[in-house]
Amino acid sequence: MSHRPLIVHLTYILDFGGLETLIVETINRMPVDQYRHAIVCLTKFTDFRERITRPDVEVIALDKQPGLGLDTHVKLWKLLRRMKPTILHTYNLATAEYAFTAAMAGVPVRVHAEHGRDAGDPEGKNPKHRLLRRLLSPFIDSYVAVSNDLELWLKRDVGIADKKVLFIDNGVDTSRFVPLAPGTLPPSLFAIPPGCFVIGTVGRIQDVKNHAGLIEAFIQLRELLPQRRDSMKLVIVGAGPLLPALERQIAAADIGDAVLLPGGRDDIAAVMQTFSLFVMSSIAEGMPVTLLEAMSSGLPVVSTRVGGIPDLVIDNETGALVPAGDPQALAAALAAYVRAPSLARRHGATARARIVQKYSIDAMLASYVALYDRLCKSKTKFKEKITPCAES
């Protein structure tokens, strides 16, 4: 049996999405001689698990049904007692309560990461949710915030002790997500005619992303620039529960020839190279991985001004920021780039430089390894066995 500490990553679902991509990339890239990993999904996992390249990673689904799911706590407790992980790493509110279960199961280190809030509470003001987070604090050794906005919110609004909150930037593989070489044609993925200005987005099709608002903005963009109507395309890459609603919205507006819904894809680096610009219409976010990927690919970004996005996207330097829920403002920002492709290229180049300088995946991994090591060393009963974790 390996003496490397086991980290169990607890997520609501393992499916196409930015958070899930980050979990998988962390597991794939963390040195194999430091930690073992497993993923436990409260609900289910999909073929997305095939993105895990390490052969020793177990993926387990607890099949939680809607509601309190007290039986899920029992299932997880039994599972953790069997697996005996050193660390449980939970992600976002849906999994936070299971830090208590892990403590009862004897898991010595519990880490909770906040990557963003959902559509039902985009500003994190729900008093019940805040109370739950405070009540769980004794069972969580460290909170990770992936944006300055989330860090401040955890400390000031939720009431988590400063010493428990750590800010770690998300990271991206800048060698994989790269701009097209000058003079190179984009990959032929979506049968888009040459010369089109392609506005693209990537993400799970769910309410917090507000894709319906994005489609409305695209309709207004076509009205703003009628002479360019035939040369503008909108590509929404992703799968999720609201995909049928988007299909109905597109059909009702009779814009099926201009809006593409290719579903979830595994070739996101190539997808980014088909775009002229990346757009995000979310009503809440932390530090979106897809924005990092887009900027690393040399794309300008037009996004809503929510969460940690203003820390990443510099208005009028790497893109444009607009208020959430304002299709008219979003359409106007998109129109500025359609009218001036040279501006899009210039802002895209600046975006790429910013990502290379500050948001590398290696820096992110180093921060997580340092956190895991420090927490393992700080647990009294593990000091003799693990000093530090990564050397066990």
C-alpha angles and dihedrals in degrees: 000000000000118000092208110115115255120230117200111203109205115201134164094238137351104225141115108316146106097260092048090049090053093051092049094046090050091053095044094049104038109103109266093224092062108052144003118221141206131177122218117190119201090211117011147312130229136199085294086091088074088075088073105099099186111093096210098063116111117207117199131182121206094195094224114191125214114285136043094324098200089171088062089062089054092048092050093046091054092045094051091047088055098043096041097204121189092215135032112198113193127189128214129334098302092068102030096095091061090071085080090052090050091051090052089050091055099252102157101205125045121184123182123195126199111206098165145313130266131249093261092062108017095164097041095242099132104124094208092053092048091050091049091052092050093048090052094050095093089058096049120076097194138007119212118207117192096200138036088243093058093043092054091045093052092050103037105028106026094036102232113160113260093235091060097054122083126182114218121174117226113244139211136205101254091186092059100039102057136151121258112268112254111276093016120129117235117256113276098241106130106028091247113164116246116266097034121135103233118205108195142182135180126202148099112298099242137127098264090062092056095211088165088064090049092054090049089052090050090052089053090046090058089052091049093050107030092159090060097042095112094048098053122086131181117208119190109189117194147070131242148122096292096054094101090052090054091050090054092047091051092047092049090052092046093230099124090123091058104038121064125196105187094167125225117342138188096210098072095146089059091042090057090055090060091059128089091195138005121229132193122188100178124148091209134018142155112205104323115221091209090060090054090050092048095048091045086054090058097255126143113233130223107191145156115264098246138128116337095341095101088058089058106033113056109208112242091003107064098006143311133291124211135178117274116257095022110117092175093058091045091052092049092051091050091048091058091061095042089054092048113035089172089063089052091052093047095049090044092056091050090049091053092050091050093052094047090051100046115010109054119150091229091062090050093050092048090054093051094047090050090050093049092047094048094049093047091052091049094058104093099214091052099050094094095044100040120037095173114351094229092058096051 
